[in-house]
Amino acid sequence: MIAYTRRDFLTALSGAVLLTPILAKAQNSQLKIKFLCPRWGNTQPWDEFCKRVKEAGYDGVESSVTADAALRQEMLTALKKYKLDLVIQALPGSADFKEHRHSYETMLRDFVKLKPLFINSQTGKDFFSFDENKQLLEASFLIARESNVKILHETHRGKFSFAAHITRSFLEEVPALRLTLDISHWCNVAESLLENQKEAVDLAISRTDHIHARIGHQEGPQVNDPRAPEWEKAIKAHLAWWDAIVASYKIKGSTVLTITPEFGPPNYMPTKPHTREPLADQWEVNVYMMNLLRKRYND
């Protein structure tokens, strides 16, 4: 068995260059990385979509779930046919807190019945009070315990977790809080690559169980194409954060980490004026990101 020290862990959080030794040191870990394909932006019938997902090499799908019983069954049948995992996205809406909380709890209680791999929740609102957003988190913890279905909370603009420094306060106050880290949003909100918020980012990394692998930048949540050399600085920053998460999982001896390459369609995807032609192909970019990370982490 390989032994790791506190120094190893801090090194893992310091960046991609220093991470190379620690990742190499942890190669004997039994960690498996599962890659999930976003349903977002795809309009194919579920069987056709899942066949394409399987052939591309994904392990599952991350998707919102319709209330329509027939469409829901179509989804479940296709996932089972192609042996794909399901991660459910919970997207609560109402701006009235009492309505929001009721619909949120109802939604989660419905979704846990489907026994997904876990639920990824875009929780709360940036304009709800700290206590109101905390109430929503606590409600999710109760439902997770009762159902034995993990519920993670995504870092996302417009939600309780819209910025690094705000999320830090919740992480410090709420020990049970576990994250889906989509750090592209924080870059956009802070108009930076978070160079001055290392403590907040490191804390978030230590509490992350799922990664949304999209490259953001100082002025937006999604670069037009991660294969373009002009985005090198942003790409290196995101890879360093993801490297730290993978390294910490290997150090802890964890067996599974999940990643969803989540480049989106227009208007997340920049487009040409007038024609609104996307500047890159969403499907190709997400497959590229999956293959890049699979190779990087030797999955």
Secondary structure, DSSP 4 states (H G I P E B T S, - for coil): -----HHHHHHHTS-HHHHHHHHHHTTT---EEEEEEE-TT--S-HHHHHHHHHHHT-SEEEE---S-HHHHHHHHHHHHHTT-EEEEEE----SSHHHHHHHHHHHHHHHHTT--SEEEE--S-TTS-HHHHHHHHHHHHHHHHHHT--EEEE--TTSTTSSHHHHHHHHHH-TT--EEE-THHHHHHHTS-STT-HHHHHHHHHTEEEEE----BTTBSS-S-TTSGGGHHHHHHHHHHHHHHHHHHHHHT--EEEEE-----TTTS-B-TTT--BSS-HHHHHHHHHHHHHHHTT-
